[in-house]
Amino acid sequence: MANWNDPQPSSTGFGASPSLTGAWDRSTVYDAGLRRHMLSIYNYMASGVLLSGVVALGFAASGMAEAVLMSPLRWLIALSPLAFTMVMSFGVNRLSTSAMQGLFWAFSVAMGLSLSAIFLVYTGPSIAVTFFATAGAFAGLSLFGYTTQKSLSGMGTFLIMGLFGILIASLVNMFLRSPGLSWGISFLGVLIFAGLTAYDTQRLKDQYSYVAGTTMAGKAVVLGALQLYLDFINMFMMLLRFMGDRR
């Protein structure tokens, strides 16, 4: 006797439900596509961070970082990552996927040149400890954002407002040079970028249903990697102010 309560998605004989089987297959395909999409984002993001680290370490070890960062070229190095970010964000509809990928790698190199300054300020072991601490926190927060069933959209709005707040406070502190305000900015920055890591992961997961199978899919991977890269690096820089040992 057929078990009419069992949809038997793998069965093709008498008693199988074609509609439920089709729904099961579509869900399986969607889940597999989502995993590939998110894995591609993480692979690009991790490769970009690795490239930046190699460039930063090599540039600092060569002695060029100290010379260049003491010259007017430091402004070019500091602002070039922002320029790449703006081009990728505002030009996504006009740029090809390969162009977006090339810009992402160029951005990672530019960030590496900019980050080389930390090797002149902090000791190597403390940078390594902070990096691995950030990597562990990032992995946990991103996993939470991926698996939670609770919408983080409300928290995202609050976090973005907080991000603008610390940016304004950082600009003000460039003139005040207040150690207390600097520590406060770093503390809030860690919390904000930790929250943004979970929020952005969930947003990128939800975004997949809109870009799957379209010409935007490849570009969405690159932009997603860029967003998670920025969350990781900013959280790392904020933590480094607490955990880094100065030379």
C-alpha positions, 0 to 999 in steps of 0.5 A: 500500500502506498504511503500517501503521507510521504512525498517520496521525492526520490521515487518515480513509481506509483505513490510519488507526488510530481509537484512535490518532487519538482519543488524538492528538486528546485529547492535542492538546486537553489541551495546548491547555487546559493552555496556556490555563490557564497563560497565564491564571495568568500574565496574572492574576499579571502584572496583579496585579504591575502594579496593585501597582506603580502603586498603590505609586508613586502612593501614594508620589508623593502624599506620603501614604505617608510620613504613613500609614506613620509612623502606627499605620495602618502595621500595617493596611497591613502586615497586610492582604495577609496577611488577603486571602491567608488568606481566599482560601486557606482560603475557596476552597471556599466562595467563587465564582470572581468573589469570588476574582477580586475578592479578588485585585485587592483583595490587589494594591492592599493589596500596592501600599500596603504596597510604597510604603515601598520608594520612601521607602528606595531610589532609583527607578532601583535599584528599576527595575533590580532589578524587571527583574532579578527579572522576567528571573530569574522568567521563566527559572525558571518556564520551567524548572519548566514544561518540565523532566521531572524531578519537583521535589516533593522540592526543594519540601519542602526549600524550604518548610522553608527558608521557615519557617526564614527567617520565624523568623529574620526574627522573631528579627532584629526584636529582634536587629537584626543586619546580618549575619543580615539579609544572610544571610536575604536571600541564602537568601531569594533562593535559596528563592524562586527554587526555589519559582518553578520548583517552584510552576510545575511544581505548577500545571502538574500540577494542571491535570489535576485541575481541568480542566473543573470548577468549581474551574478558575477558582479554581485560576487565581486561586490559582495567580496568587497563589502566583506573585505571592508568589514574584515579590514576595518574590524582588524584595524580597530582591534589592532589599536587595542591588541597591537604592541607599538614599536 
